[in-house]
Amino acid sequence: MKIPAQLVSLVEDGVIDEVVSQLMSGKEAAVYVVRCGDQLRCAKVYKEAAKRSFKQAAQYREGRNVRNSRRARAMAKGSQFGRSEQEKIWQNAEIDALYALQQAGVRVPEPYGCFDGVLLMELVCEEDGSVASRLNDVTMSPEQAIEDHQVMLQYIQKMLCIGIVHGDLSEFNVLVDDYGPVIIDLPQAVNAAANNNAKWMFERDVNNMRAYYGQFAPALLSSQYAKEMWALYIAGDLTPETPLTGMFKEPEQAANISAVLDEIFAAQLEAETRQLRAEQEFD
């Protein structure tokens, strides 16, 4: 196939030997199957900020430290240099998260580096060599749904223990191969301690997984793992080995107007996100 413009320099530099095919193209990025030596890998080409569907990107960027004061000032002013630096931070956030999660024992595609706005990583495949399916395209027995849901909870728990919240976790951002689920798409990952939106993003992530697996195992729909895990995290009692029950009792206190508004905002954002995903399915 014709080499996409964003991959030309990587081919010329010998990072990529061949562009085999386009795997998918969404509103966030285009993904290609490429050959590096004798291995097939995945090349994720990020789209320009103006063409991405993350309308509330600023909420995801909150809490990401910029050590260089010149860069911080430029980004605050919104200058061309500042926007360019913000793009680099957005792109680097994903590869940083991939390395951190891999080290923490979370199944993610193995990263190989970010080159000129292109993330090179493992192509997740089945044992027969076919590309792994998205969770959205997978059906399963109740027993398998409960088993895979527990695996996802373990991954989410490990993520939170190192202070990372996916921020956009759903059946569209999980692959499934012969060994189980693999978490993908992390440029919007947020710092659990530094981002004021982390709590409702985390609850949305966990509850999205509950809703999907609950289609096949309805008993999961009454679980409260999101609230349970977050409460343990805030109390400093959450570790990767902490046993979870799926039960949580809300503390008795006066109505928290701020919390109610947060829930409303979260629901609105989720509706917008799902609408964008639905549009993407028809692109």
Secondary structure by P-SEA (a helix, b strand, c coil): ccccccaaaaaaacccccccccccccccbbbbbbbcccbbbbbbbbccccccccccccccccccccccaaaaaaaaaccaaaaaaaaaaaaaaaaaaaaaaaaacccccccccccccbbbbbcccccccccccccccccccaaaaaaaaaaaaaaaaaaaaaccccccccccccccccccbbbcccccccccccccaaaaaaaaaaaaaaaaaaaaccccccccaaaaaaaaaaacccccccccccccccccccccaaaaaaaaaaaaaaaaaaaaaaaaaac
